[in-house]
Amino acid sequence: MIEYYEQLMNEEQEELTEVIKLLYRQTFLLERKYEKKTGRFILNRDFRVADRHLEFLKAYFAVAGITVRESSHMGLIYLQGENLLGEKLPRLATVYTLILKLIYDEQMALASTSIQVYTSLGEMNARAGEFGLLRGTPSPTEIRRAITLLKRYQILEPLDLLDALDGDSRMIIYPSVNAVLLGDDVRELLRTFSDEEEDERIE
């Protein structure tokens, strides 16, 4: 494994090191990302690097009991394993992640072929309200923070400026939401959140 790395050119070693850090921190890499300037999905350089060195990455992460998986259908390279510790998200960002996963699954179930999945901030808030997940109306600052965080982690991509967010603001939901949550996990978490809200109202 070390021999493989040492045989790479210096530039390739640096690229691979950066990809390992990014993959460990984020747990997934997207094959394509939306570029606002062109309005198109473009190939992600980090994904290409990881794909080129995939066998090495599998062996490298296996040492820590972590599995590297690739899904050509979702356009993802992602990590799975009990030893992974993701960053704890604020409550609103967690609620939005749950709702985004539900919307993504619903739209993909209706599509005959793979499509890009879109939603709006209004739909996200409405769905969260239906499940009783919002403690009142989130402030614009809370919403901007949550959306900014999910954008940074490449779970969604706002199509409008963050300073101009409103109910009509459109978002692309990236397939990486599948690497964060499985369908059954979502339903269980939704029940947990709903139970917490009910307990708070009773108190």
C-alpha positions as CSV (number, residue, x, y, z in Angstrom):
1,M,0.0,0.0,0.0
2,I,2.8,2.5,0.9
3,E,4.7,1.4,-2.1
4,Y,1.8,2.4,-4.4
5,Y,1.7,5.8,-2.8
6,E,5.5,6.3,-3.0
7,Q,5.5,5.5,-6.7
8,L,3.1,8.4,-7.5
9,M,4.4,11.8,-8.7
10,N,4.5,14.5,-6.0
11,E,1.5,16.2,-7.5
12,E,-0.5,13.0,-7.5
13,Q,0.5,12.3,-3.9
14,E,-0.7,15.8,-2.9
15,E,-4.0,15.3,-4.7
16,L,-4.6,11.9,-3.1
17,T,-3.8,13.1,0.4
18,E,-6.3,16.0,0.0
19,V,-9.0,13.5,-1.3
20,I,-8.3,11.2,1.7
21,K,-8.8,14.1,4.1
22,L,-11.9,15.3,2.3
23,L,-13.5,11.8,2.1
24,Y,-12.8,11.2,5.8
25,R,-14.2,14.5,6.9
26,Q,-17.3,14.5,4.6
27,T,-17.7,10.7,4.1
28,F,-18.7,11.0,0.4
29,L,-17.6,12.6,-2.9
30,L,-20.1,13.6,-5.6
31,E,-19.3,12.8,-9.2
32,R,-21.0,15.9,-10.5
33,K,-21.7,19.3,-8.8
34,Y,-24.0,22.1,-10.0
35,E,-22.1,25.2,-11.3
36,K,-24.2,28.4,-11.0
37,K,-22.1,30.2,-13.6
38,T,-22.9,27.8,-16.4
39,G,-26.2,26.4,-15.0
40,R,-24.9,22.9,-15.6
41,F,-23.6,19.9,-13.7
42,I,-19.9,19.6,-14.0
43,L,-17.5,16.7,-13.2
44,N,-16.0,17.0,-9.7
45,R,-12.1,16.8,-9.8
46,D,-11.9,15.2,-6.3
47,F,-14.2,12.4,-7.4
48,R,-12.0,11.7,-10.5
49,V,-8.9,11.5,-8.3
50,A,-10.7,9.1,-5.9
51,D,-12.0,7.0,-8.7
52,R,-8.5,6.7,-10.2
53,H,-7.0,5.5,-6.9
54,L,-10.1,3.6,-5.7
55,E,-8.4,0.3,-5.0
56,F,-5.7,2.1,-2.9
57,L,-8.4,4.0,-1.0
58,K,-10.3,0.7,-0.3
59,A,-7.2,-0.8,1.2
60,Y,-6.2,2.3,3.1
61,F,-9.6,2.8,4.8
62,A,-10.0,-1.0,5.4
63,V,-7.2,-0.7,8.0
64,A,-9.6,1.4,10.1
65,G,-12.5,-0.9,9.5
66,I,-14.1,1.5,7.1
67,T,-15.5,0.4,3.7
68,V,-15.2,2.5,0.6
69,R,-18.2,2.1,-1.8
70,E,-18.9,3.4,-5.2
71,S,-22.3,3.9,-6.7
72,S,-22.4,4.7,-10.4
73,H,-26.2,5.0,-10.2
74,M,-26.0,7.8,-7.6
75,G,-22.7,9.2,-8.8
76,L,-21.1,8.8,-5.4
77,I,-18.0,7.4,-3.7
78,Y,-18.7,7.1,0.0
79,L,-17.6,5.6,3.3
80,Q,-19.5,3.1,5.5
81,G,-18.5,1.8,8.9
82,E,-19.2,2.0,12.6
83,N,-16.0,3.9,13.2
84,L,-17.1,7.0,11.3
85,L,-17.9,10.0,13.4
86,G,-19.6,12.8,11.5
87,E,-20.0,16.4,12.6
88,K,-23.0,17.0,14.8
89,L,-25.4,19.2,12.9
90,P,-27.6,22.0,14.5
91,R,-31.2,20.9,15.0
92,L,-32.6,22.8,12.0
93,A,-30.0,21.5,9.6
94,T,-30.8,17.9,10.9
95,V,-34.5,18.5,10.3
96,Y,-33.8,19.8,6.8
97,T,-31.6,16.8,6.0
98,L,-34.4,14.4,7.1
99,I,-36.9,16.3,4.9
100,L,-34.6,16.4,1.9
101,K,-34.1,12.6,2.1
102,L,-37.9,12.1,2.1
103,I,-38.4,14.4,-0.8
104,Y,-35.5,12.8,-2.7
105,D,-36.8,9.3,-2.2
106,E,-40.3,10.3,-3.3
107,Q,-39.2,12.0,-6.5
108,M,-36.9,9.2,-7.4
109,A,-39.7,6.7,-6.9
110,L,-41.8,8.5,-9.4
111,A,-39.1,8.9,-12.0
112,S,-38.7,6.3,-14.7
113,T,-35.1,7.3,-15.3
114,S,-32.5,9.1,-13.1
115,I,-33.3,12.7,-12.7
116,Q,-32.1,15.7,-10.9
117,V,-34.2,16.3,-7.8
118,Y,-35.4,19.8,-7.0
119,T,-37.3,21.3,-4.1
120,S,-38.0,24.7,-2.6
121,L,-37.5,26.2,0.8
122,G,-41.3,26.6,1.2
123,E,-41.8,22.8,0.5
124,M,-39.1,21.9,3.0
125,N,-40.6,24.0,5.7
126,A,-44.1,22.8,4.9
127,R,-43.1,19.1,5.1
128,A,-41.2,19.8,8.4
129,G,-44.4,21.4,9.7
130,E,-46.5,18.4,8.7
131,F,-44.3,16.1,10.8
132,G,-44.3,18.6,13.7
133,L,-40.5,19.1,13.5
134,L,-40.3,22.9,13.7
135,R,-40.4,24.7,17.0
136,G,-42.2,27.7,15.7
137,T,-41.1,29.6,12.6
138,P,-37.3,29.5,12.2
139,S,-35.7,33.0,11.8
140,P,-34.1,34.0,8.5
141,T,-30.7,33.8,10.2
142,E,-31.3,30.2,11.4
143,I,-32.5,29.2,7.9
144,R,-29.5,30.8,6.2
145,R,-27.1,29.1,8.6
146,A,-28.7,25.6,8.1
147,I,-28.8,26.0,4.3
148,T,-25.2,27.3,4.2
149,L,-24.0,24.3,6.2
150,L,-25.9,21.8,4.0
151,K,-24.4,23.5,0.9
152,R,-20.9,23.2,2.4
153,Y,-21.4,19.5,3.0
154,Q,-22.8,19.2,-0.6
155,I,-26.2,17.8,0.5
156,L,-28.0,20.5,-1.4
157,E,-27.3,23.4,-3.7
158,P,-29.4,26.6,-3.5
159,L,-30.2,28.1,-6.9
160,D,-30.7,31.5,-5.5
161,L,-28.6,33.8,-3.4
162,L,-28.5,32.9,0.2
163,D,-29.2,36.6,1.2
164,A,-32.4,36.4,-0.9
165,L,-33.9,33.2,0.5
166,D,-37.7,32.9,0.7
167,G,-40.3,30.2,0.3
168,D,-39.9,30.2,-3.5
169,S,-36.1,29.7,-3.3
170,R,-35.3,26.5,-5.3
171,M,-32.7,23.9,-4.2
172,I,-31.1,20.9,-5.9
173,I,-30.9,17.9,-3.6
174,Y,-27.7,16.0,-4.3
175,P,-27.7,12.1,-4.2
176,S,-25.2,12.4,-1.3
177,V,-28.3,12.6,1.0
178,N,-28.4,8.8,0.5
179,A,-24.9,8.4,2.0
180,V,-26.0,10.4,5.0
181,L,-29.3,8.7,5.7
182,L,-31.0,5.5,4.7
183,G,-34.8,5.4,4.2
184,D,-35.6,3.4,7.3
185,D,-33.3,5.6,9.4
186,V,-35.3,8.7,8.3
187,R,-38.6,7.3,9.4
188,E,-37.2,6.3,12.8
189,L,-35.6,9.7,13.3
190,L,-38.8,11.4,12.3
191,R,-40.7,9.4,14.9
192,T,-38.0,10.4,17.5
193,F,-38.3,14.1,16.6
194,S,-42.1,14.0,16.7
195,D,-42.0,12.3,20.1
196,E,-39.6,15.0,21.5
197,E,-41.9,17.7,20.2
198,E,-44.9,16.1,21.9
199,D,-43.1,15.7,25.2
200,E,-42.1,19.4,25.1
201,R,-45.7,20.4,24.5
202,I,-46.9,18.3,27.4
203,E,-44.4,19.8,29.8
